[in-house]
Amino acid sequence: MSRILLVRHGQSEWNAEGRWQGQADIELSDLGRRQALAAAKNLGSFSLIASSTLSRAAETAYIISNELGIGPIVPVPELIERSAGEWSGLTRSDIERDWPGYLEAEKRPPNYEHDPDLWVRVQAGLGIIADMLKSGDEALVVAHGGIVYMLEERLGQRRGRLPNLGAIWIDIEPDGSLMPRDRVNLIDEGELYSSQGSDIL
């Protein structure tokens, strides 16, 4: 069996402003870069490092890779965040103003990417990484909160908000199936994390 540590990227500029990002390509904030560096100091060795191709994840992976001396980073476009549709760039107050009642009812706009579609491409992306691993290998993969939430939801393990540089271990079974396991925080949230921002990251 091999394993993946699936990590949520550091704080982005829109996280700091509380804006839903989806697939908008928003860079890390200065705090996000410090978070990535702090996380790297709490990590050991990995067989490989991979990343979503959105810049906030790719830069997080680069900072960690540079600190650990592991590379090159494997880009996996299938692991970009889910589309937030018409809500990309909006704050919760913007959404409540323009889409009253949607958040409370857990409704989403027309072009939002729902779990079944997201699962198809995320499964493909994680499969690419799994195929590069031998039994006993561990990979570090930097991606997005929405992907973690979807994986947990599929298994009835909804656990609430994942902080920046929060992560989840995923076991890759011999038959290729994926099994989410324990969450871990790679940084001390009280020291480095200041703005929660949106959960669609």
C-alpha positions as CSV (number, residue, x, y, z in Angstrom):
1,M,0.0,0.0,0.0
2,S,1.2,3.6,-0.8
3,R,-0.1,6.8,0.7
4,I,-0.8,10.4,-0.3
5,L,-0.7,13.4,2.0
6,L,-3.2,15.7,0.3
7,V,-2.5,19.3,1.5
8,R,-4.6,22.5,1.2
9,H,-2.5,25.4,-0.1
10,G,-1.4,28.4,1.9
11,Q,-3.6,31.5,2.3
12,S,-4.2,33.3,-1.0
13,E,-5.0,37.0,-1.5
14,W,-8.7,36.1,-2.0
15,N,-8.7,33.9,1.1
16,A,-7.6,37.0,3.1
17,E,-10.5,38.9,1.6
18,G,-13.0,36.2,2.2
19,R,-13.8,35.7,-1.5
20,W,-14.8,32.4,-3.1
21,Q,-12.2,31.5,-5.6
22,G,-13.0,28.3,-7.4
23,Q,-10.8,28.1,-10.4
24,A,-9.7,31.7,-10.4
25,D,-5.9,31.7,-10.4
26,I,-5.2,33.8,-7.3
27,E,-1.6,34.0,-5.9
28,L,-0.6,33.3,-2.3
29,S,-0.5,36.2,0.2
30,D,2.6,36.9,2.1
31,L,1.1,35.0,5.0
32,G,0.4,32.1,2.7
33,R,4.1,31.9,1.8
34,R,5.1,32.0,5.5
35,Q,2.6,29.2,6.1
36,A,4.1,27.0,3.4
37,L,7.6,27.5,4.8
38,A,6.5,26.7,8.3
39,A,4.7,23.6,7.1
40,A,7.9,22.4,5.3
41,K,9.7,22.4,8.6
42,N,7.2,19.9,10.0
43,L,7.4,17.5,7.1
44,G,9.7,14.5,6.5
45,S,10.7,12.9,3.2
46,F,8.4,11.9,0.3
47,S,8.9,9.9,-2.8
48,L,7.5,12.7,-4.9
49,I,5.7,16.1,-4.6
50,A,2.8,16.9,-6.9
51,S,0.5,19.9,-7.2
52,S,-2.6,21.4,-8.7
53,T,-1.6,23.8,-11.5
54,L,-3.4,26.8,-9.9
55,S,-0.7,29.2,-8.7
56,R,-1.7,29.2,-5.1
57,A,-1.2,25.4,-4.9
58,A,1.9,25.4,-7.2
59,E,3.7,28.0,-5.2
60,T,2.9,26.3,-1.9
61,A,4.4,23.1,-3.4
62,Y,7.4,24.9,-4.7
63,I,8.2,26.4,-1.3
64,I,7.9,23.0,0.4
65,S,9.8,21.3,-2.4
66,N,12.6,23.8,-2.2
67,E,12.9,23.4,1.6
68,L,12.8,19.6,1.6
69,G,15.1,19.3,-1.5
70,I,12.6,17.1,-3.3
71,G,11.7,17.6,-7.0
72,P,10.8,18.3,-9.7
73,I,7.1,18.9,-8.8
74,V,4.6,16.8,-10.8
75,P,1.9,19.2,-12.2
76,V,-1.6,17.6,-12.1
77,P,-4.2,19.8,-13.8
78,E,-7.0,17.4,-12.8
79,L,-6.5,18.5,-9.2
80,I,-7.5,22.2,-9.6
81,E,-10.2,23.4,-7.3
82,R,-13.9,22.9,-8.2
83,S,-15.5,25.6,-10.2
84,A,-17.5,28.1,-8.1
85,G,-19.4,29.2,-11.1
86,E,-21.0,32.6,-10.8
87,W,-19.8,32.9,-7.2
88,S,-16.1,33.2,-8.1
89,G,-14.8,36.4,-6.6
90,L,-17.8,37.0,-4.4
91,T,-17.8,37.3,-0.6
92,R,-20.5,35.6,1.5
93,S,-22.3,38.9,1.9
94,D,-22.2,39.4,-1.9
95,I,-23.7,36.0,-2.4
96,E,-26.4,36.6,0.2
97,R,-27.3,39.9,-1.5
98,D,-27.5,38.4,-5.0
99,W,-28.5,34.8,-4.2
100,P,-30.6,35.2,-1.0
101,G,-31.1,32.1,1.0
102,Y,-28.8,29.9,-1.2
103,L,-26.0,29.5,1.4
104,E,-28.3,28.6,4.3
105,A,-30.1,26.1,2.0
106,E,-26.8,24.7,0.7
107,K,-27.9,25.6,-2.9
108,R,-25.3,26.5,-5.5
109,P,-25.4,28.6,-8.7
110,P,-26.0,27.0,-12.2
111,N,-22.3,26.6,-13.2
112,Y,-21.0,25.3,-9.9
113,E,-19.1,22.0,-10.2
114,H,-20.9,19.4,-8.2
115,D,-19.4,16.4,-6.4
116,P,-20.1,13.7,-9.1
117,D,-18.3,15.7,-11.8
118,L,-15.5,16.8,-9.5
119,W,-15.0,13.2,-8.4
120,V,-14.4,12.0,-11.9
121,R,-11.4,14.3,-12.5
122,V,-10.0,14.1,-9.0
123,Q,-10.0,10.3,-9.1
124,A,-8.2,10.5,-12.4
125,G,-5.6,13.0,-11.0
126,L,-4.9,10.9,-7.9
127,G,-4.7,7.8,-10.1
128,I,-1.9,9.5,-12.1
129,I,0.0,10.0,-8.9
130,A,-0.8,6.5,-7.5
131,D,0.6,5.0,-10.7
132,M,4.0,6.7,-10.0
133,L,4.3,5.2,-6.5
134,K,5.6,1.8,-5.4
135,S,4.3,0.0,-2.4
136,G,5.4,1.8,0.8
137,D,5.9,5.1,-1.0
138,E,4.4,8.4,0.2
139,A,3.6,11.4,-2.0
140,L,2.9,15.0,-0.9
141,V,0.1,16.5,-3.1
142,V,-0.8,20.2,-2.8
143,A,-4.4,21.0,-3.9
144,H,-7.5,22.6,-2.5
145,G,-10.0,22.5,0.3
146,G,-13.0,21.7,-1.9
147,I,-11.3,18.5,-3.1
148,V,-10.7,17.3,0.5
149,Y,-14.3,18.1,1.4
150,M,-15.6,16.1,-1.6
151,L,-13.5,13.1,-0.8
152,E,-14.7,13.1,2.8
153,E,-18.3,13.7,1.9
154,R,-18.3,10.6,-0.4
155,L,-17.4,8.5,2.6
156,G,-19.8,10.1,5.0
157,Q,-16.9,11.7,6.9
158,R,-17.8,15.4,6.7
159,R,-15.5,17.1,9.2
160,G,-16.0,20.8,8.8
161,R,-13.5,23.5,7.7
162,L,-10.0,22.6,6.7
163,P,-7.4,25.4,7.5
164,N,-4.7,26.5,5.1
165,L,-1.9,23.9,5.3
166,G,-4.4,21.4,6.8
167,A,-4.1,18.0,5.2
168,I,-5.5,14.5,5.0
169,W,-3.8,11.1,4.5
170,I,-5.2,9.0,1.7
171,D,-4.4,5.3,1.5
172,I,-4.0,3.8,-1.9
173,E,-5.2,0.2,-1.7
174,P,-3.7,-2.6,-3.8
175,D,-6.7,-2.5,-6.1
176,G,-6.2,1.2,-6.7
177,S,-9.1,2.4,-4.5
178,L,-8.6,5.5,-2.4
179,M,-9.4,5.6,1.3
180,P,-9.3,9.0,3.1
181,R,-7.9,8.6,6.7
182,D,-6.8,11.1,9.4
183,R,-6.6,14.9,9.0
184,V,-3.4,16.6,10.2
185,N,-2.5,20.3,10.5
186,L,1.0,21.1,9.3
187,I,1.2,24.5,11.0
188,D,0.2,26.0,14.3
189,E,-2.9,27.8,13.3
190,G,-2.8,30.1,16.3
191,E,0.7,31.4,15.3
192,L,0.4,31.8,11.6
193,Y,-3.2,31.7,10.4
194,S,-5.0,35.0,10.6
195,S,-7.8,35.1,8.0
196,Q,-10.1,32.2,7.5
197,G,-11.5,33.3,4.2
198,S,-13.8,31.1,2.1
199,D,-14.0,27.3,2.2
200,I,-14.0,27.2,-1.7
201,L,-10.3,27.5,-2.2
